[in-house]
Amino acid sequence: MNGRTNYTMLLDFYELTMAQGYFLSGQKDKIAYFDVFFRDIPDNGGFAIAAGLEDVIRYVKDLEFTDADIEYLRGKKLFCEEFLAYLKTFRFTGDIYAVPEGTPIFPREPIMIVRAPTIEAQIIETFILLTLNHQSLIATKANRIVRAADGRAVMEFGARRAQGAAAAINGARAAYIAGCASTSNAIADRDYHVNASGTMAHAWVQMFDNEYDAFAAYCHTYPTCATLLIDTYNVMKSGLPNAIRAFKEILIPQGIHNFGVRLDSGDIAYLTKKIRKKLDEEGLPECKIVVSNSLDEYIIRDLLRQGAQIDSFGVGERLITAKSQPVFGGVYKLVATEENGEITPKIKISENPEKITNPHFKKLYRVYDKDSNEAIADLLCIHDEVMDESQPLEIFHPQHVWKRKTLTNYYLREMLVPIFKDGECVYDSLSTEQIRAYCADQVAHLWDEVKRFENPHIYYVDLSQKLWDLKQNMLREGQKN
């Protein structure tokens, strides 16, 4: 296990009972295709951000039922010895395709496809969903907050409000991928090279006999990165004057001009304007103003509209918990089976149209305008379709099919890349910094209208004519059953 936690038993118990059912009914060698997709974008946004792939890769590499796991299952008196013997040598031998982390993603398109023997595909469902759901949720929220900050740095400050240790660590990484400049979480920096940052606590100020002594001690200890918390007592009467005094008496004589003040309470728009005015009057235009205190994308946007003088934001609980909509809603659905090399498409039919799945093993393309390089739409095709970019491409609304558009000046990019092939990882993982840069670049290729917080332009995931026809035929056949 290379010192890592074995998460093989982190699964829903019914996956084990179904696995034994497949084993005893002679279906363990049948190949199954599962799509991972989501139905709704958090906060009614225009797009989401994919995250969590790296944890899925580590999990799949480490899949192994230990002797203790086998004994636990034996003790349930539900599993036969033949099935337990199978689990003892269990490894993942299938294929996985996924969009790279940091990719903007849209409802009802597969962000991961698992092709594997039925039992293997079933057993990994829970971990894949919990990982992609959580990290994509946090990345999506973080990207909204970063865009609201309009070029100002956003620091992720949420560890102490996260729902558990793993959520704090993985959430910090997801937030960084989506554009946050740093995290307060030291372990995320150590393990994922997410830049750690922080200022001081109110307790630091309270530990000293007076506020100035607290600030002076901090400036002496951290002269090259002193950001002083000025709202422990009174921002304008004591906090800011004492900070200015410390900067002028300790840092500026050393030629140091990299310092700032932080505000964690009060009317931020009003106070930051007063703070900026006073700093400029005191000849300290280089002093940065950092704010925190239960911020999110809407509060940040409103603060900036009100003329707040802010250089960077510390965002905690509303980011790390995605407080406004804390569920991503990704699902894992069977779309095909394969025996003797022949693929049989499968479809889930529901009274709720949004729950009807797109059948078959598929490819996903992103369609770009050649002139602007902006993404026009995504196109979902059956796996063996060949797209000819030299020919006009007709796309149509996935529900209102009479709405059609013919594209001529376009190019395609295939979005799902191989991650595992025959159980072996074939994907060259990127560094966290590289994923972050990739995410920023991909978001930049979206229309501004898609990035609106309210009533964004709907970015459509279109079906190829072949896939649409297959789906309609299967729906008609399903109604006869």
C-alpha positions in Angstrom: 0.0 0.0 0.0 3.1 2.3 0.0 2.0 3.8 3.3 -1.3 5.0 2.0 -4.7 4.2 3.4 -6.4 1.2 1.9 -9.9 2.4 0.8 -11.0 -0.8 -0.8 -13.7 -1.4 1.8 -15.0 2.2 1.4 -18.0 1.0 -0.6 -21.7 0.5 -0.1 -22.4 -2.9 1.3 -24.9 -3.7 -1.4 -22.0 -3.5 -3.9 -20.5 -6.5 -2.2 -23.8 -8.4 -2.2 -24.4 -7.6 -5.9 -20.8 -8.6 -6.6 -21.4 -12.1 -5.1 -24.7 -12.3 -7.0 -22.8 -11.6 -10.3 -20.2 -14.2 -9.2 -22.7 -16.9 -8.5 -24.9 -16.2 -11.5 -22.0 -16.5 -14.0 -21.8 -12.8 -14.9 -18.5 -11.9 -13.3 -16.6 -11.9 -16.6 -19.2 -9.9 -18.5 -17.8 -6.4 -19.3 -19.8 -3.5 -18.1 -19.6 0.2 -19.1 -20.6 2.8 -16.6 -20.8 6.6 -17.2 -20.1 9.1 -14.4 -22.0 12.3 -15.0 -24.0 15.0 -13.1 -27.4 16.5 -13.8 -27.4 20.0 -12.3 -24.7 22.7 -12.0 -24.3 23.9 -8.4 -25.7 27.4 -7.7 -27.5 27.4 -11.1 -24.1 28.2 -12.6 -23.1 28.0 -16.3 -20.5 25.2 -15.8 -18.7 23.1 -13.2 -15.0 22.2 -12.8 -13.8 18.6 -12.8 -11.6 17.6 -9.9 -10.6 14.4 -7.9 -9.1 12.3 -10.7 -5.7 12.0 -9.0 -7.3 10.4 -5.9 -9.2 8.0 -8.1 -6.0 6.9 -9.7 -4.3 6.2 -6.4 -7.4 4.3 -5.2 -7.6 2.1 -8.2 -3.8 1.4 -8.1 -4.1 0.3 -4.4 -7.3 -1.8 -4.7 -6.8 -4.9 -2.5 -8.9 -6.8 0.0 -6.7 -7.5 3.0 -6.9 -10.6 5.2 -8.7 -8.5 7.8 -11.3 -7.5 5.2 -11.9 -11.1 4.2 -12.3 -12.1 7.8 -14.8 -9.3 8.4 -16.8 -10.4 5.4 -16.7 -14.0 6.5 -18.0 -13.0 9.8 -21.1 -11.6 8.2 -22.1 -15.2 7.3 -23.5 -13.9 4.0 -20.6 -14.6 1.6 -19.6 -18.0 0.3 -16.0 -19.2 0.4 -15.6 -19.3 -3.3 -16.5 -15.6 -3.5 -14.2 -14.7 -0.6 -11.4 -16.5 -2.4 -12.1 -14.4 -5.5 -11.9 -11.2 -3.5 -8.5 -12.3 -2.0 -6.9 -12.0 -5.4 -9.0 -9.1 -6.5 -7.4 -6.4 -8.7 -8.8 -3.9 -11.2 -8.1 -5.1 -14.7 -10.4 -2.8 -16.7 -10.2 0.5 -18.6 -11.0 4.0 -17.3 -11.4 7.2 -19.4 -11.9 10.7 -17.9 -11.7 14.4 -18.6 -8.5 15.9 -17.0 -8.8 17.7 -13.7 -9.5 21.3 -14.1 -11.8 20.8 -17.2 -15.0 22.8 -17.3 -17.8 20.2 -17.4 -21.5 20.3 -18.2 -24.6 18.3 -17.2 -25.4 14.8 -18.6 -22.0 14.3 -20.3 -19.7 11.6 -19.0 -16.8 13.0 -17.1 -15.5 9.4 -16.5 -16.2 6.1 -18.2 -15.4 2.8 -16.5 -15.1 -0.3 -18.7 -14.4 -3.4 -16.6 -15.6 -6.8 -15.6 -18.9 -6.4 -13.9 -17.8 -7.0 -10.3 -14.8 -4.7 -10.7 -16.9 -1.9 -12.2 -19.5 -2.2 -9.4 -17.0 -2.3 -6.5 -15.3 1.0 -7.3 -18.5 3.0 -7.8 -18.8 4.5 -4.3 -15.2 5.8 -4.0 -15.3 7.2 -7.5 -18.5 9.1 -6.8 -17.6 10.4 -3.4 -14.3 11.6 -4.7 -15.4 13.3 -7.9 -18.6 14.7 -6.3 -16.8 16.3 -3.4 -13.7 17.7 -5.2 -15.7 18.9 -8.3 -18.1 20.7 -5.9 -15.4 22.6 -4.1 -13.5 23.4 -7.3 -16.7 24.7 -8.9 -17.4 26.9 -5.9 -13.8 28.1 -5.7 -13.8 29.1 -9.3 -16.9 31.2 -8.9 -15.3 33.0 -6.0 -12.1 33.5 -7.8 -13.9 35.0 -10.8 -15.9 37.3 -8.5 -12.6 38.6 -7.0 -11.7 39.9 -10.5 -8.0 39.4 -10.5 -7.5 39.8 -6.7 -5.9 36.9 -4.9 -8.3 34.5 -3.0 -6.8 32.5 -0.1 -8.7 29.3 1.0 -9.1 29.6 4.8 -11.7 26.8 5.4 -9.9 23.9 7.2 -11.4 24.4 10.6 -14.9 24.5 9.1 -14.5 21.5 6.7 -16.5 18.3 7.3 -13.6 16.3 8.4 -9.9 16.0 7.7 -10.1 14.6 4.2 -12.5 17.3 3.2 -10.1 20.0 4.4 -7.1 18.5 2.6 -8.8 17.5 -0.6 -10.9 20.7 -0.6 -7.8 22.9 -0.4 -6.3 21.1 -3.4 -9.5 21.4 -5.4 -9.8 25.1 -4.5 -6.2 25.7 -5.6 -6.8 23.9 -8.9 -9.8 26.1 -9.5 -7.8 29.3 -9.0 -7.3 30.1 -5.4 -3.8 31.6 -4.7 -3.1 29.7 -1.5 -4.5 27.8 1.5 -4.3 28.0 5.2 -3.9 24.2 5.3 -0.3 23.2 5.9 -0.7 19.5 5.0 -2.2 20.4 1.7 1.0 22.4 1.0 3.2 19.6 2.1 1.4 16.8 0.2 0.1 18.7 -2.9 2.4 21.8 -3.1 -0.6 24.1 -2.6 1.0 27.3 -1.4 0.3 27.8 2.4 -0.3 31.3 3.8 -1.7 32.9 6.8 -1.6 36.0 9.0 -2.2 36.0 12.7 -5.1 35.3 15.1 -6.8 37.6 17.5 -5.3 35.5 20.2 -1.8 36.8 19.2 -2.9 40.4 19.8 -4.6 39.5 23.1 -1.5 37.7 24.4 0.5 41.0 24.6 0.0 43.8 27.1 -1.0 46.1 24.3 -1.8 46.0 20.6 1.3 47.8 19.4 3.6 45.4 21.2 1.8 42.5 19.5 2.3 44.1 16.1 5.9 45.0 16.8 6.7 41.5 17.8 5.1 40.1 14.7 7.0 42.5 12.4 10.3 41.6 14.1 9.5 37.9 13.7 8.2 38.0 10.1 9.6 41.2 8.7 9.2 40.2 5.0 5.6 39.1 5.1 3.9 40.9 8.0 0.1 41.2 7.6 -1.4 42.6 10.8 -4.9 41.8 12.1 -6.3 45.2 13.0 -9.9 44.5 14.3 -9.2 42.9 17.7 -10.2 46.2 19.5 -11.0 49.2 17.3 -10.0 49.3 13.7 -9.7 53.0 13.1 -8.9 54.2 16.7 -6.2 51.7 17.6 -5.7 48.8 15.1 -4.8 50.8 12.0 -2.7 53.5 13.8 -0.7 50.8 15.7 -0.1 48.9 12.4 1.1 52.1 10.7 3.4 52.8 13.6 4.9 49.3 13.5 5.4 49.5 9.7 7.1 52.9 10.0 9.3 52.2 13.0 10.3 48.6 12.2 9.9 47.6 8.6 10.4 50.7 6.5 13.8 51.6 8.1 14.9 48.1 6.9 13.8 49.0 3.3 10.9 46.5 3.6 7.7 47.6 1.9 5.9 44.2 1.6 3.3 44.4 4.4 -0.4 44.6 4.9 -3.4 44.8 7.2 -6.2 42.4 7.6 -9.9 43.0 8.5 -12.1 40.2 9.7 -15.2 42.0 10.9 -17.4 45.1 10.6 -18.6 46.9 7.5 -15.9 45.8 5.1 -16.8 48.2 2.3 -17.0 51.2 4.5 -13.9 50.3 6.6 -11.6 49.4 3.7 -12.3 52.8 2.0 -11.4 54.6 5.3 -8.3 52.3 5.8 -7.1 53.0 2.2 -7.5 56.7 2.6 -5.6 56.7 5.9 -2.7 54.5 4.5 -2.3 56.8 1.5 -2.3 59.9 3.7 0.5 58.3 5.8 2.6 57.6 2.7 1.9 53.8 2.6 0.3 53.2 -0.8 2.1 49.9 -0.9 0.3 48.5 2.1 -2.1 45.8 1.1 -5.6 45.3 2.5 -6.8 41.7 3.1 -10.3 40.9 4.2 -12.1 37.8 5.5 -15.3 37.0 7.4 -17.8 34.6 5.8 -17.3 35.7 2.2 -18.6 34.1 -1.0 -18.8 35.1 -4.6 -21.9 37.3 -4.1 -20.6 39.2 -1.1 -17.2 39.7 -2.9 -18.9 41.0 -6.0 -21.1 43.4 -4.0 -18.1 44.7 -2.0 -16.2 45.5 -5.2 -19.3 47.2 -6.7 -19.5 49.4 -3.6 -15.9 50.5 -4.1 -14.3 48.5 -1.3 -10.5 48.9 -1.3 -9.4 45.2 -1.2 -6.2 43.6 -2.5 -7.0 40.0 -1.5 -9.6 37.8 0.1 -9.5 35.0 2.7 -12.5 32.8 2.1 -13.4 29.9 4.5 -16.6 28.1 5.4 -18.7 29.1 2.4 -16.0 27.8 0.0 -14.8 24.6 1.8 -18.4 23.4 2.4 -19.9 24.9 -0.8 -22.5 26.2 1.7 -25.0 27.5 -0.8 -25.4 24.1 -2.5 -23.3 21.4 -0.7 -24.2 18.5 -3.0 -22.8 17.9 -6.5 -25.1 15.1 -7.5 -22.9 13.0 -9.7 -24.2 9.5 -10.6 -22.8 6.2 -11.9 -25.0 4.5 -14.5 -24.7 1.4 -16.6 -24.8 2.3 -20.3 -23.6 -0.9 -22.0 -22.4 -4.5 -21.6 -20.0 -6.5 -23.7 -19.6 -10.2 -24.4 -17.3 -11.8 -26.9 -16.3 -8.3 -28.2 -19.9 -7.3 -29.0 -21.2 -4.2 -27.2 -24.9 -4.1 -26.2 -26.2 -0.6 -25.3 -28.3 -0.2 -22.1 -30.6 2.6 -21.1 -32.3 3.6 -17.9 -35.9 4.9 -18.5 -37.6 7.0 -16.0 -40.9 8.9 -15.5 -38.5 11.9 -14.9 -37.1 12.8 -18.3 -33.9 14.2 -16.7 -33.1 10.7 -15.3 -33.1 9.0 -18.7 -29.6 8.0 -19.6 -27.7 8.2 -22.8 -26.9 4.6 -23.9 -23.7 3.0 -25.3 -20.0 3.4 -25.0 -19.4 7.0 -26.1 -16.9 9.7 -27.1 -17.1 13.3 -26.0 -16.0 16.2 -28.2 -15.7 19.9 -27.4 -16.5 22.0 -30.4 -14.6 25.3 -30.8 -14.9 28.3 -33.1 -11.8 28.6 -35.2 -11.7 32.4 -35.1 -12.3 33.0 -31.4 -11.2 29.7 -30.0 -14.2 29.8 -27.8 -16.1 26.6 -27.0 -19.5 26.4 -28.8 -21.0 23.2 -27.5 -20.1 19.7 -26.5 -20.9 16.7 -28.7 -21.6 13.2 -27.5 -21.1 10.4 -30.0 -21.1 6.6 -30.1 -17.5 5.4 -29.7 -17.0 4.2 -33.3 -18.2 7.4 -35.0 -15.6 9.2 -37.1 -15.9 13.0 -37.1 -14.5 14.8 -40.2 -13.6 18.4 -39.3 -13.3 19.2 -43.0 -17.1 18.8 -43.4 -19.9 20.9 -42.1 -21.2 19.8 -38.7 -24.9 19.9 -37.9 -25.7 20.1 -34.2 -29.2 20.3 -32.7 -30.8 20.9 -29.3 -30.9 17.7 -27.3 -34.6 18.1 -26.4 -36.0 20.5 -29.0 -34.5 18.8 -32.0 -35.9 21.2 -34.6 -33.4 23.8 -33.3 -30.4 23.1 -35.5 -27.2 24.8 -36.4 -24.6 24.0 -39.1 -21.0 24.7 -38.2 -18.3 25.2 -40.8 -15.5 27.2 -39.2 -14.9 24.9 -36.2 -12.5 22.3 -34.7 -13.0 19.4 -32.3 -11.1 18.3 -29.2 -11.7 14.8 -27.7 -12.3 15.3 -24.0 -12.1 11.8 -22.5 -8.5 10.6 -22.3 -7.3 7.0 -21.3 -6.5 6.7 -17.6 -6.2 2.9 -17.1 -5.9 0.3 -19.8 -6.2 -3.4 -18.9 -5.7 -2.4 -15.2 -2.5 -0.4 -15.8 -2.3 3.3 -15.4 -1.4 4.9 -18.7 -2.0 8.5 -17.7 0.9 10.9 -17.0 -0.3 12.9 -13.9 0.3 16.6 -13.9 1.5 18.7 -10.9 -1.1 20.7 -9.0 0.4 23.8 -10.5 0.0 22.5 -14.0 -3.6 21.5 -13.4 -4.3 25.0 -12.0 -2.8 26.6 -15.1 -4.8 24.2 -17.4 -8.1 25.1 -15.6 -7.5 28.8 -16.0 -6.8 28.3 -19.7 -9.9 26.2 -20.2 -12.2 28.6 -18.4 -10.8 31.4 -20.6 -12.1 29.6 -23.7 -15.7 29.8 -22.4 -18.1 32.6 -23.5 -18.4 35.3 -20.9 -22.2 34.7 -21.1 -21.6 31.2 -19.7 -19.7 32.6 -16.8 -22.6 34.8 -15.5 -23.6 34.0 -11.9 -27.3 34.6 -12.6 -29.1 33.2 -15.6 -26.0 32.1 -17.5 -26.2 31.2 -21.1 -27.0 27.5 -21.3 -24.1 25.6 -22.8 -25.5 22.5 -24.6 -24.3 19.0 -24.7 -25.6 17.8 -28.1 -26.0 14.2 -29.2 -24.8 13.0 -32.6 -27.6 12.0 -34.9 -26.5 8.4 -34.6 -26.7 8.4 -30.8 -29.9 10.4 -30.7 -31.5 7.8 -33.1 -30.3 4.9 -30.9 -31.7 6.5 -27.8 -35.1 7.2 -29.3 -35.3 3.6 -30.6 -34.4 2.2 -27.2 -37.0 4.4 -25.6 -39.7 3.1 -27.9 -38.6 -0.5 -27.3 -38.5 0.1 -23.6 -42.1 1.3 -23.6 -43.2 -2.1 -25.0 -41.7 -4.0 -22.0 
